[in-house]
Amino acid sequence: MRVATRVKTRSRRTRWGARLLGAGLATAAAVGISAGPAAAAAVPPIFVADNPTEKGSCPDRSNAIRVSPSTNPQTIPVTIPNDGTGSVTVTFSDNVGDGPRRVSFTTTGTIAVSQVTVKGGDDANRYLYNAVTGFPNGIAFDTGLISPLNNGGQLPAVSHADFCFTPSNYGGGTT
């Protein structure tokens, strides 16, 4: 009889131990997921020193626009002569004191974004959406675009974002 009692007792201990272990692992997984990095751009940025020009950096057969920060999303019509029409909605976010820190965009119609240059502080970051980066037809949307860190290691406010558009037969590029 004692043997059966011991087995039962050990079994309860084992079950409770497994439950506590499972709860601990679930908690650790939840904390790890919630503490992960924020959303990042689809491609890595390329550092551009100084203040890049708007049209000078766009690929051939593309159209360029410059967008300044706003507190509300901005929808802008885009026309590529004889090649495509649509619109881009640009959102500036993570406003801290002197302005926004991140840029997001989405397109509609027969256009796609082939390049974005995000200017903040003294320099800029360029995001290329081409065959080399895995987006041969451009891209329909992206989030988390930032300018380079300043000399103090801080993320400066975005002063503007330059967009280059390319025609797309895929309703807004590769998603």
C-alpha positions as CSV (number, residue, x, y, z in Angstrom):
1,M,0.0,0.0,0.0
2,R,2.8,2.4,0.8
3,V,4.4,1.8,-2.5
4,A,1.2,2.8,-4.3
5,T,1.0,5.9,-2.2
6,R,4.5,6.9,-2.9
7,V,4.0,6.4,-6.6
8,K,0.9,8.5,-6.5
9,T,2.7,11.2,-4.5
10,R,5.7,11.2,-6.9
11,S,3.2,11.3,-9.8
12,R,1.6,14.5,-8.4
13,R,4.9,16.1,-7.8
14,T,6.0,15.2,-11.3
15,R,2.8,16.7,-12.7
16,W,3.1,19.9,-10.7
17,G,6.7,20.2,-11.6
18,A,5.9,19.8,-15.3
19,R,3.1,22.3,-15.0
20,L,5.4,24.8,-13.3
21,L,8.1,24.2,-15.9
22,G,5.6,24.7,-18.7
23,A,4.3,27.9,-17.2
24,G,7.9,29.2,-16.8
25,L,8.8,28.4,-20.4
26,A,5.6,30.0,-21.7
27,T,6.3,33.1,-19.7
28,A,9.9,33.2,-20.9
29,A,8.7,32.8,-24.5
30,A,6.1,35.6,-24.1
31,V,8.7,38.0,-22.6
32,G,11.2,37.1,-25.4
33,I,8.6,37.8,-28.1
34,S,7.4,41.1,-26.6
35,A,10.9,42.3,-26.0
36,G,12.1,41.6,-29.6
37,P,13.2,44.4,-32.0
38,A,10.7,46.8,-33.5
39,A,9.6,46.4,-37.1
40,A,12.4,47.1,-39.5
41,A,12.7,47.8,-43.2
42,A,12.6,45.0,-45.8
43,V,16.1,45.8,-47.0
44,P,19.2,47.2,-45.2
45,P,19.9,50.9,-45.6
46,I,22.9,52.3,-47.5
47,F,24.6,55.3,-45.8
48,V,24.6,58.5,-47.9
49,A,26.8,61.4,-46.6
50,D,25.5,65.0,-46.6
51,N,22.2,66.0,-48.3
52,P,21.5,63.9,-51.4
53,T,19.6,65.4,-54.3
54,E,16.0,64.4,-55.1
55,K,16.0,63.4,-58.7
56,G,19.8,62.8,-59.2
57,S,19.7,59.5,-57.3
58,C,16.6,57.9,-59.0
59,P,17.1,55.1,-61.5
60,D,16.2,55.5,-65.2
61,R,12.5,55.3,-66.1
62,S,11.4,56.4,-62.6
63,N,9.7,59.4,-61.1
64,A,10.7,61.2,-57.9
65,I,8.9,63.1,-55.2
66,R,10.0,64.6,-51.9
67,V,7.8,64.3,-48.9
68,S,8.2,66.4,-45.8
69,P,6.9,65.1,-42.4
70,S,3.3,65.6,-41.4
71,T,1.4,64.5,-38.3
72,N,-1.2,62.8,-40.6
73,P,-0.6,60.2,-43.4
74,Q,-0.1,61.9,-46.7
75,T,-1.6,60.3,-49.9
76,I,0.1,61.7,-53.1
77,P,-0.8,60.9,-56.7
78,V,2.1,59.6,-58.8
79,T,2.3,59.5,-62.6
80,I,5.1,58.0,-64.6
81,P,4.6,59.4,-68.1
82,N,3.4,56.7,-70.5
83,D,4.1,54.0,-67.9
84,G,2.0,54.0,-64.8
85,T,-0.2,55.8,-62.4
86,G,-1.2,55.3,-58.8
87,S,-0.6,56.9,-55.4
88,V,1.6,56.5,-52.4
89,T,0.6,57.0,-48.8
90,V,3.4,58.1,-46.6
91,T,3.3,58.0,-42.8
92,F,5.8,59.6,-40.4
93,S,5.8,58.1,-36.9
94,D,7.6,57.9,-33.6
95,N,7.3,61.6,-33.0
96,V,9.7,62.7,-30.2
97,G,10.1,66.4,-29.4
98,D,11.6,67.8,-32.6
99,G,9.8,65.4,-35.0
100,P,9.2,61.9,-36.4
101,R,11.8,59.2,-36.4
102,R,10.4,56.6,-38.8
103,V,8.8,56.5,-42.3
104,S,6.3,53.9,-43.7
105,F,4.7,53.8,-47.1
106,T,2.2,51.9,-49.2
107,T,1.3,52.2,-53.0
108,T,-1.7,51.6,-55.2
109,G,-2.1,51.4,-58.9
110,T,0.5,50.4,-61.5
111,I,3.5,51.9,-59.7
112,A,6.0,50.5,-57.2
113,V,8.7,52.1,-55.1
114,S,12.2,51.4,-56.3
115,Q,14.1,53.5,-53.8
116,V,13.6,55.7,-50.7
117,T,16.1,58.1,-49.2
118,V,15.4,59.1,-45.6
119,K,17.2,62.3,-44.6
120,G,17.6,63.2,-40.9
121,G,20.5,65.0,-39.2
122,D,23.5,65.6,-41.4
123,D,23.2,62.4,-43.5
124,A,20.7,60.0,-45.1
125,N,19.9,56.3,-45.5
126,R,19.0,55.0,-48.9
127,Y,16.8,51.9,-49.2
128,L,17.0,50.1,-52.6
129,Y,14.3,47.8,-53.9
130,N,15.8,46.1,-56.9
131,A,16.9,42.6,-58.2
132,V,20.0,42.7,-56.0
133,T,17.9,43.2,-52.8
134,G,15.2,40.7,-53.9
135,F,12.7,43.1,-55.2
136,P,13.2,43.3,-59.0
137,N,9.8,45.0,-59.6
138,G,10.1,47.5,-56.7
139,I,8.0,47.1,-53.6
140,A,4.4,48.0,-52.7
141,F,5.0,48.9,-49.0
142,D,7.6,49.0,-46.3
143,T,7.8,50.2,-42.7
144,G,10.5,51.3,-40.2
145,L,12.7,53.3,-42.5
146,I,15.0,55.6,-40.6
147,S,17.9,58.1,-41.1
148,P,21.4,57.2,-39.8
149,L,22.3,57.8,-36.2
150,N,23.8,61.2,-35.4
151,N,27.3,61.7,-33.9
152,G,25.8,61.3,-30.4
153,G,24.4,57.9,-31.3
154,Q,20.8,59.1,-31.3
155,L,18.2,58.7,-34.1
156,P,17.5,62.2,-35.5
157,A,14.2,63.6,-36.6
158,V,13.4,62.9,-40.3
159,S,13.6,66.2,-42.3
160,H,12.2,64.6,-45.6
161,A,12.0,61.4,-47.6
162,D,12.7,61.1,-51.3
163,F,10.8,58.4,-53.2
164,C,11.6,56.9,-56.6
165,F,8.8,55.1,-58.4
166,T,8.9,52.6,-61.2
167,P,6.2,51.2,-63.4
168,S,4.7,47.9,-62.1
169,N,2.5,45.4,-63.9
170,Y,1.9,43.7,-60.5
171,G,-0.4,46.2,-58.9
172,G,2.2,47.9,-56.7
173,G,5.3,45.8,-56.9
174,T,6.5,42.8,-54.9
175,T,4.9,42.5,-51.5
